[in-house]
Amino acid sequence: MVSDAALSIGKEIFTSSEIVSKVRQTQPDVPGVSISTYITAMAPNHPSSKFYPSTARLHGIFEYLGDGKFKLKDPATAYPPIINAQKLSNGIEEKATFLKKYKETIIRWASTNKGAFIFGRAHFGWNDKSPIEALAERNQVSRALVLSRIRNGSGVDIETINKVMAWGGLRQISLHNTEALTVTKEAFAFLDSGDLKNAILKLLSINGVGIASASKIIGLFDQTNLAIYDSRVGTALKSLTFEGQRLVKCPAGRTRLSSAKR
């Protein structure tokens, strides 16, 4: 959200408050202090960015000019880790290959199910709440995840994890807070580097966390770019087929995953 806001401002030099205002135009529930923190962290030469080493290293796209002013760094130096660029390149190539083969199938499927998509979106509800109430509650949980990472040096504390579980109608996770922070720091380090698969697998190592729980933790942190995978999504995707085979392989649920481990 912060990087998109900076790019959309259209100015070489901008202030933190301009970024905050731009983000809140589309994400009014995100606290201004959270946005400001990320702006600071994303400028490696800012005196306070040292408190957010992972963000500064992996997302250091700003240069701090002093007096609350920033500018975008040269793209060639904005993302130093070469491995991240390689992973990104590989991911783009994989997506392009997938779309080249299945584009027409996906378009037909989307057209056939358009009515269901619109109806589902218009009547979205959760925990017997109206669509607006349900979205507001989801945004509150999303905000809690962001704030937890800020408080805990990129990790998510057990209290916040269980807020996600409660919101999703899932059972509470019994885990010492120290272990929760250790595992989630590793998971989000994978996510920050573009390795979504290992981010999910790291969260699945927590006893009681299945694919639905893990995807909620990851997806709610970045609602713009990531999605939640649960039984409803799985049911929908089962109807997306190519030559009689499921086009998207559905991950194992917690029960099947546990059986496989045994």
TATA-V559146 format. One record per pair of residues at least 6 apart in sequence whose C-alpha atoms are under 8 Angstrom apart, sorted by the first residue. I is the first residue (numbers start at 0). GAP is how many residues later the second one is. If there is no record, write none. Layout:
# TATA-V559146
[[I GAP] [I GAP]]
This chain:
# TATA-V559146
[[0 22] [0 223] [1 17] [1 18] [1 21] [1 33] [1 36] [1 37] [2 58] [4 14] [4 17] [4 18] [5 8] [5 13] [5 66] [8 10] [8 13] [11 59] [11 60] [12 56] [12 57] [12 58] [12 59] [13 55] [13 56] [13 57] [14 53] [14 54] [14 55] [15 20] [15 23] [15 52] [15 53] [15 54] [16 19] [18 16] [19 12] [19 15] [19 16] [22 12] [23 6] [23 8] [28 110] [28 111] [28 114] [29 113] [30 112] [33 112] [33 113] [33 116] [36 113] [37 17] [38 23] [39 6] [39 8] [39 9] [40 7] [40 8] [40 9] [40 10] [40 11] [40 12] [40 14] [40 15] [40 19] [41 7] [41 13] [41 14] [41 17] [41 18] [41 19] [41 20] [42 6] [42 13] [42 17] [42 18] [42 19] [42 20] [42 21] [43 6] [43 12] [43 13] [43 16] [43 18] [43 19] [43 20] [44 18] [44 19] [45 17] [45 18] [48 7] [49 6] [50 102] [51 101] [53 100] [53 135] [54 137] [56 22] [56 23] [57 21] [57 22] [57 23] [57 134] [57 135] [58 19] [58 20] [59 18] [59 19] [60 11] [60 12] [60 14] [60 17] [60 18] [61 8] [61 9] [61 10] [61 11] [61 16] [62 7] [62 8] [62 9] [62 10] [63 6] [63 7] [64 6] [78 6] [83 109] [83 110] [86 107] [86 108] [87 106] [101 140] [104 136] [104 137] [105 134] [108 131] [121 9] [122 8] [123 6] [123 7] [123 10] [124 6] [124 9] [125 8] [126 7] [137 29] [137 82] [138 81] [140 22] [140 23] [140 26] [140 79] [141 78] [141 79] [141 80] [141 81] [142 78] [143 16] [144 11] [144 15] [144 16] [144 72] [144 75] [144 76] [145 75] [147 6] [147 7] [147 8] [147 9] [147 12] [148 6] [148 7] [151 29] [152 32] [153 30] [153 31] [153 34] [153 35] [154 25] [154 26] [154 27] [154 28] [154 29] [154 30] [154 31] [154 33] [155 24] [155 25] [155 28] [155 29] [156 20] [156 21] [156 23] [156 24] [157 15] [157 17] [157 18] [157 19] [157 22] [157 23] [160 12] [160 56] [161 10] [161 11] [163 49] [163 52] [163 53] [164 6] [164 7] [164 8] [164 48] [165 6] [167 45] [167 48] [169 43] [172 34] [172 35] [172 36] [182 19] [182 20] [182 23] [183 18] [183 19] [185 13] [185 16] [186 11] [186 12] [186 13] [186 15] [186 16] [187 11] [188 10] [189 6] [189 8] [189 9] [190 7] [190 8] [199 11] [199 14] [199 15] [199 18] [202 6] [202 11] [203 6] [203 7] [203 10] [207 46] [208 45] [209 43] [209 44] [209 47] [210 18] [210 19] [210 40] [210 41] [210 42] [210 43] [211 16] [211 17] [211 18] [211 19] [211 41] [214 12] [214 13] [214 14] [215 11] [215 12] [215 13] [217 8] [217 10] [218 6] [218 7] [218 8] [218 9] [219 6] [219 7] [219 8] [233 16] [236 9] [236 11] [236 13] [237 8] [237 10] [237 12] [238 7] [239 6] [239 7] [239 8] [240 6] [240 7]]
